[in-house]
């Protein structure tokens, strides 16, 4: 379990095909590794992965075919948001994030908020209608592992578009500042929304 508060930005340095999946190696950047051991969970660009090897500041993870099909951002050279798993004594600064990416979204627009001197940016993302049913205004969402608040959401015929606001700290401390229209992002909807929708389906 994670909070969606990014602790460091790393970089993918290697990716090798292993069976139907891949083994990726990530330079952990400024992430503190003193308490990281083999078998620990790390959120990498929003995806919960298990540390399978470590060499200095480099962490290796095995990524399954299912994970590769649902996620984006693991190409060699790509910067990645990193967060160590939540301990019971930690503060919950964002929201409860499982690291189970629900699917990919596509950036529809990314621009400074009008009249704000370029400090805050608005990010619009399109997702499938199937995923959009779990997204609500003022609800929580994780984009590339970053906990954000949904400021607005609208459904169209084939997609749902939602938008969030990115403050200067978020832009400086995560990979989100490098986004551009057309880029794919990893999206995890709020945990409670999944269960609420499932209960509604069963009751109906």
C-alpha positions in Angstrom: 0.0 0.0 0.0 1.2 3.5 -0.8 0.1 7.1 -0.4 0.8 8.6 -3.8 3.4 11.0 -2.3 6.4 10.6 -4.5 9.7 10.2 -2.6 12.2 10.4 -5.5 12.4 10.4 -9.2 14.5 7.5 -10.7 15.4 6.4 -14.2 15.0 3.1 -16.1 18.5 2.1 -17.1 17.8 -1.4 -18.5 15.0 -3.6 -19.8 15.4 -7.2 -20.7 12.9 -9.7 -22.0 12.3 -12.5 -19.5 9.7 -15.1 -20.6 6.5 -13.3 -21.3 7.5 -10.2 -19.3 10.5 -8.1 -18.6 13.1 -7.4 -16.0 13.8 -3.7 -15.6 16.6 -2.0 -13.7 16.0 1.4 -12.2 18.5 3.9 -10.8 16.8 4.9 -7.6 18.1 8.5 -7.6 17.7 10.1 -4.2 15.4 7.4 -2.8 16.8 6.3 0.5 17.6 2.6 0.2 19.0 1.8 3.7 15.7 0.1 4.7 15.0 -1.5 1.3 15.5 -5.3 1.0 14.9 -8.0 -1.6 11.1 -8.8 -1.7 10.1 -5.2 -0.7 7.5 -3.4 -2.7 8.2 -0.1 -4.5 5.8 1.9 -6.5 7.5 2.6 -9.9 5.5 5.2 -11.9 2.5 4.1 -10.0 2.9 0.4 -10.4 3.7 -1.8 -7.3 6.7 -3.9 -8.2 8.9 -6.2 -6.1 12.6 -5.7 -5.6 14.2 -8.9 -7.0 17.9 -7.7 -7.0 19.9 -4.7 -5.9 23.3 -3.4 -6.9 24.3 -0.2 -5.2 21.7 2.4 -6.2 20.2 0.1 -8.9 17.0 -1.8 -8.2 15.8 -4.7 -10.4 12.1 -5.6 -10.8 10.3 -8.3 -12.8 7.3 -7.0 -14.7 4.7 -9.4 -15.9 3.0 -9.4 -19.3 -0.3 -8.3 -17.7 1.5 -5.3 -16.1 3.2 -4.4 -19.3 -0.2 -4.5 -21.1 -1.8 -2.1 -18.6 1.0 0.4 -18.0 3.3 2.9 -19.7 6.6 4.5 -18.8 9.1 1.7 -18.5 11.2 2.4 -21.6 14.9 2.6 -21.1 15.9 6.2 -20.2 12.4 7.1 -18.9 12.2 9.0 -15.6 9.9 7.2 -13.1 8.2 8.3 -9.8 9.3 6.2 -6.9 7.6 5.6 -3.5 8.4 3.0 -0.9 5.5 1.1 0.6 3.5 2.6 3.5 4.3 1.6 7.0 1.5 1.6 9.6 3.2 4.4 11.6 3.5 6.7 8.5 1.4 9.7 7.8 -1.2 9.3 5.0 -0.4 12.5 3.1 -2.2 11.6 -0.1 -4.8 8.8 -0.3 -4.6 5.0 -0.1 -3.0 3.8 -3.3 -2.5 0.1 -4.0 -0.1 0.4 -6.9 -2.5 -1.7 -9.0 -2.8 0.3 -12.2 -6.3 0.1 -13.6 -5.3 1.2 -17.1 -3.7 3.8 -19.3 -5.0 7.3 -19.9 -4.0 9.7 -22.6 -3.1 13.4 -22.0 -5.7 15.5 -23.8 -4.3 18.9 -22.7 -1.6 20.2 -20.4 -1.2 24.0 -19.9 -0.7 26.7 -17.3 -3.8 27.8 -15.5 -4.9 31.1 -17.0 -4.0 34.2 -14.9 -1.7 32.3 -12.6 1.7 33.4 -13.9 2.4 29.8 -15.0 2.7 28.5 -11.5 -0.1 25.9 -11.5 -0.9 23.7 -14.5 -4.1 22.0 -15.5 -3.9 18.4 -16.8 -6.7 16.9 -18.8 -6.7 13.1 -19.3 -8.9 10.9 -21.4 -9.7 7.3 -20.2 -12.1 4.7 -21.3 -15.8 5.0 -20.3 -15.3 1.6 -18.4 -12.6 3.3 -16.3 -14.4 6.6 -16.1 -17.3 5.3 -14.1 -15.0 5.1 -11.1 -13.9 8.8 -11.3 -15.8 11.5 -9.5 -15.3 15.2 -9.0 -13.4 16.0 -5.8 -12.5 12.3 -5.6 -8.9 11.0 -5.5 -6.9 9.5 -8.4 -3.3 8.5 -8.9 -1.6 9.5 -12.1 1.8 7.8 -12.6 1.8 7.2 -8.9 1.0 10.7 -7.9 -2.0 11.3 -5.6 -4.2 14.0 -7.1 -7.7 15.4 -6.6 -10.2 15.4 -9.5 -11.4 18.9 -10.2 -13.9 18.0 -12.9 -15.1 15.0 -15.0 -17.2 14.7 -18.1 -18.4 11.7 -20.2 -18.4 11.6 -24.0 -19.5 8.9 -26.3 -16.3 6.8 -26.2 -14.3 8.3 -23.4 -14.3 10.1 -20.0 -12.2 13.2 -19.6 -11.2 14.4 -16.2 -8.9 17.2 -15.1 -6.6 17.9 -12.2 -4.5 20.8 -11.0 -0.7 20.5 -10.5 0.9 22.8 -8.0 4.6 23.9 -8.4 5.8 21.4 -5.8 4.2 18.5 -7.7 5.7 19.7 -11.0 9.1 19.9 -9.4 9.1 16.7 -7.4 7.6 14.3 -9.9 7.7 13.2 -13.6 4.4 15.0 -14.4 6.0 18.2 -15.6 7.3 16.4 -18.7 3.8 15.4 -19.9 2.4 16.6 -23.2 -0.8 16.0 -25.2 -0.8 12.5 -26.6 1.4 11.0 -23.9 0.1 7.9 -22.0 -0.1 7.8 -18.3 -0.8 5.2 -15.7 -4.2 5.6 -13.9 -5.3 4.1 -10.7 -8.8 5.0 -9.5 -9.8 5.4 -5.9 -9.9 2.1 -4.0 -13.3 2.8 -2.5 -14.8 3.7 -5.8 -14.1 0.2 -7.1 -15.9 -1.5 -4.2 -18.8 1.0 -4.3 -19.3 0.3 -8.0 -19.1 -3.5 -7.5 -21.7 -3.4 -4.7 -24.0 -1.3 -6.8 -23.7 -3.8 -9.7 -24.5 -6.7 -7.4 -27.4 -4.9 -5.8 -28.8 -3.9 -9.2 
